[in-house]
Amino acid sequence: MRAPNRPVYGYPPPMPTRRELANVLRVLAMDAVQQANSGHPGAPMGMADIAEVLWHDFLKHNPANPRWWDRDRFILSNGHASMLLYGLLNLTGYPLGMDEIRNFRQLGSRCAGHPEHDLSIGIETTTGPLGQGVANGVGFALAEKLLAAQFNQPEMPIVDHHTWVFCGDGCLMEGISHEACSLAGTLKLGKLIMFYDDNGISIDGEVRGWFADDTPKRFEAYGWHVQTIDGLDDAAIARAIRAAQAEGERPSLINCKTIIGWGAPTKAGTAATHGEALGVEEVAGARKKLGWTAPPFEVPSELRAAWNHEKAGRAAEARWQQLFGRYRNAHPALATEFERRMRAELPANWPDTARAALAAGQAVTASQATRQSSQAMLNLIGPALPELFGGSADLTPSNNTLFKGARVVTPQDVEGDYLHYGVREFGMSAAMTGIALHGGFIPYGGTFLTFSDYARNALRMASLMHQRVILVYTHDSIGLGEDGPTHQPIEQLNSLRLIPNLTLWRPADATETAVAWRAAIEHDTGPTLVVLTRQGVPQQARDAAALAAVSRGGYVLADCQGVPQCIVIATGSEVSIAREAVQRVQAAGKRVRLVSMPCTEFFDAQDAAYRESVLPAAVTARVAVEAGTTGLWWRYVGTGGRVIGIDHYGASGKGAEVMKKFGFTADNVERAIHESMQGSER
Amino acid sequence: MRAPNRPVYGYPPPMPTRRELANVLRVLAMDAVQQANSGHPGAPMGMADIAEVLWHDFLKHNPANPRWWDRDRFILSNGHASMLLYGLLNLTGYPLGMDEIRNFRQLGSRCAGHPEHDLSIGIETTTGPLGQGVANGVGFALAEKLLAAQFNQPEMPIVDHHTWVFCGDGCLMEGISHEACSLAGTLKLGKLIMFYDDNGISIDGEVRGWFADDTPKRFEAYGWHVQTIDGLDDAAIARAIRAAQAEGERPSLINCKTIIGWGAPTKAGTAATHGEALGVEEVAGARKKLGWTAPPFEVPSELRAAWNHEKAGRAAEARWQQLFGRYRNAHPALATEFERRMRAELPANWPDTARAALAAGQAVTASQATRQSSQAMLNLIGPALPELFGGSADLTPSNNTLFKGARVVTPQDVEGDYLHYGVREFGMSAAMTGIALHGGFIPYGGTFLTFSDYARNALRMASLMHQRVILVYTHDSIGLGEDGPTHQPIEQLNSLRLIPNLTLWRPADATETAVAWRAAIEHDTGPTLVVLTRQGVPQQARDAAALAAVSRGGYVLADCQGVPQCIVIATGSEVSIAREAVQRVQAAGKRVRLVSMPCTEFFDAQDAAYRESVLPAAVTARVAVEAGTTGLWWRYVGTGGRVIGIDHYGASGKGAEVMKKFGFTADNVERAIHESMQGSER
């Protein structure tokens, strides 16, 4: 205990000290965890002074309007310290009542175990999976810098806010912290300020046994501005924040030496405070040590008054509104565009753009890799959608993600719409989520489909938060050829489809690619994956009904007269193989229907009548064809159906030879059609 | 071009220079890529001098016996530079003929696009997904250090070899490089020496626009020994290697300034040499520039002679065999044990140990979390299996992975059998694969099931290489409760099952946990995941037949008289819920069978007769129950069946309440049984 404590009651009440204000956070955290008998008191108790100084003196926010566009963004990357954030939100005046805190970690409480994205109460992003808040923060800070470059005018900095990140040892051990912080240093995100809770303790104990990094030196190597301070000393914290804000160019790391569970009389400084309730006795001891006499969940009024930020917050936003008013007068078109962007409304002419893109897709006649079709789409929609912000994890020429006329962001010039993210799939994906959460952008980024593995939990987090991020995954099957099994996706298609609230499109040709891109842009309640071939695929003929139905995710691409004897379902590059087989069997007088299924999620979301019209229950002879695992297709073909897929690893060789070797041929599909018809006739 | 070139022909042939030897690698790489019209010439051409010096003067290996236990391990983490490795293997005398190199990247060639683990030709690990070779290398070096501590005796260092890693910009941008290298520095893996191909170029161009790290400083922050040299200067390379070897304590980074595609007359130093053939003209120009007159795939005899390492390799191994002979004389029991470990033979008494563990599992009567059952198993098998090397990604007290009597490895004392890997799921998993590849160990490591997402591609690589690594994934469903949706697995169970050659066990109680652990230890052709509950589950009664059948992965746990009217399939914590429902329906006079399916992979691998005996095709009324996505279960229940699962995210609350909220109740299973029976009667 480095600071004197004195009782907070007494008449007249003295002005609360900073330490007393911080202690409110400590007591709320330990009491809520104790009541739930579940949670993490240690980090909130160790970081309370930092939080108090930041939120009281520096954070630009308005509890009455958590959506204020120019607010500072605060991210608790060590999300297990959730009670710290709930305490801050409650105390400063967000609509998060003490009843919610009393119900911490109970079903229905907004005070969930880990913070869950909810702007109505000021939670900027969902955290808990370590390191990802840091990468989200890099995305937030990048979005701010990009948007400022695009919209700010002399004397009118309408975009001018900081991104503040709290993180712990776990975040900095995770690899994603390297990817994100290396990128942030390179891009000189000077308004990103991160506080490292350097308490030397993680769940397994004292970290020096497994994490001996010189972290300040590591961040200097990334080009960051680094300070090391006593994280329990409010004056030092304030000084460090001022220095970090004064540093215009480099992102800042404030390395805060703290004591986990500070205030707990016997457990402070130990892993015992990390992830469980302190226990009744230890809580009582902490109350005594902190000089706290109020009962659980009661905050003395003078402390509450000192914490409240509603008036200051309103004033802060009012100043900005005044600025924005002047901006609107001076630059009306820009102001309108800024509002459109921040409201996430597509441009008025977007439907025209989308139609033109579709027409362009339909006009393609030659065989073309869908990654090239995608490039052509981007060339059309990129210039028409200023909010589109692209990139690739160092596979730009392979992913075909750089559209014609796109301007590349560099460390020297941030006014652009494309970023070379480097070989950092996870960091890119989580940063993209941060960009989407910030607002003003629709981010897309490319890599090979196989390397979605590297970024998987970022996709999950974007899905959980319903964020519009678009991943362009090329090289989508063994058809990629020579790079071999390490690069050939097998399980990825189906395993990505399993992520709730994520949409995967695997178009068969340029037309379906156009539809996929339109769906990706318009689908604003979750991530979309646009999954594309490396190799050329033929263009599919389709009638008006088929064309209109592509956007339903699954549709009849080629039909027969009368009730089909068999239905073939195919996706992506396998549609053309399936079509050839279907044509042969039709030519032999059999009634076979071909269904193209570029997006199972959209198809499943159609009404029952439509689904029945495409896949009539009465037709049980069915064949699914996809160059990926068979697992999920049994649901569509039934136990008696056939699935032509691949449930083992691929091989290095010419793409066409590899496809043939593993059975993706019209001959094989034809055989399966006959087998399934025989099976269902039995 | 920094060194003079002179023709390599002439009589009498002069002794080849080092540069001339290196140029063989360059020419082979550019010619093979040109012939395949696919591949990566740039990195082999840039790193050829480093490779030549290392393999010629330092690498301890015997091309005639690529399995020699005390060989140095060489890892090409930048696996796209595969032609460099193939050239080295061919030239030094491994059984990798020039015909294979001629067929580089063609179906059936052992010279695949990326190196594929194959000890018969000296390929230590499969690489390509960037950064993972680095983490494999950390595992190799750790295994060497552990094994040396366990077996070496004074004057008899039978385990004494280096781990050499080549890596590029991509590897060092990837987050896993941070996780692995931070751990390696902490653990003082002094015999790990890494060469960084610092050529400033990645696929998107000059890396300074997206990767501005001061990499030497970064590695100093990890506690590494760091040198920066001209990677085209053989003398500097040799000096740096000697200094790295002299450094006993810290791992070494040799930061090699190189030029990508060195030797190509117009494209050297540019991204154009990275990932495609140079083109006929450029290849011709390079031949001229390098003074190379031999036709493609022909190596002049004096160069081949100078490269050949067969004699020196045999001599090196013979010296070791002599040492090992003395060791055997002095320490016969240790020598026998060392041989057993390196041959990956389980101890003779292992079946007894496994039987005792099973008996202990059966003896449990009280409700118990399967993570606790697993801890009890580990307490029994850990001390009996010296090759078992455990750990956790900083969740030891939650994963219950530290067995009684285990000795923890520390930076100061490496003689142990448990490692705190830190919050580094990906690094841990890939390092474990390296440990398994090295030989002498069966590694296991724990984290929460959800965070398998972070390590997914490492699981894939271990599966692709058929390595025995065991992942202990606790907190396996929404039943974990308060930590909420970020921590509650939903899609993970099914998405992991999709990875080819990976085995997932989700035991229902202590008995099934014992069987799962035995299977994990004995399954030596791929990774096993042992997936465990956080919450308590009741113990299941089973007869002798059921007990004997657990190891088949799926079996009849509770049967009815006669042909079942309905079959219920359940896994893990849902087995007890399903059993309660089955008992109720049976009590109401219906014939219902309960199948426990802890391991779908093992069940699927049974013969058709066994599978039919458990799931008779005639019984179409089926219900599957698992607290995960429904996706894969349709294959087992058919289109008309029912699946009780969860296809959306969970919620923070008490585990039992969350399970109930989302329908994992006996009532709900009972309802589904009735529905499915009605459905199939129609």
Interface residues (C-beta under 8 A of the other chain):
Chain A: A36 S38 G39 G79 R105 Q106 L107 G108 S109 A112 G113 H114 E116 T126 T127 G128 P129 L130 D169 G170 C171 M173 E174 G175 I176 S177 H178 E179 S182 L183 G185 T186 S202 I203 D204 G205 V207 G209 W210 F211 A212 D213 D214 T215 K217 R218 E220 A221 Y222 G223 G275 S392 D394 L395 T396 P397 S398 V408 T410 P411 L419 H420 Y421 G422 V423 R424 F426 G427 T450 F451 D453 Y454 R456 N457 R460 M461 L464 G481 E482 D483 G484 P485 T486 H487 I490 E491 N494 S495 R497 L498 I499 P500 N501 T629 G631 L632 W634 R635 G638 T639 D647 H648 Y649 A651 S652 G653 K654 E657 V658 K661
Chain B: A36 S38 G39 G79 R105 Q106 L107 G108 S109 A112 G113 H114 E116 T126 T127 G128 P129 L130 D169 G170 C171 M173 E174 G175 I176 S177 H178 E179 S182 L183 G185 T186 S202 I203 D204 G205 V207 G209 W210 F211 A212 D213 D214 T215 K217 R218 E220 A221 Y222 G223 G275 S392 D394 L395 T396 P397 S398 V408 T410 P411 L419 H420 Y421 G422 V423 R424 F426 G427 T450 F451 D453 Y454 R456 N457 R460 M461 L464 G481 E482 D483 G484 P485 T486 H487 I490 E491 N494 S495 R497 L498 I499 P500 N501 T629 G631 L632 W634 R635 G638 T639 D647 H648 Y649 A651 S652 G653 K654 E657 V658 K661
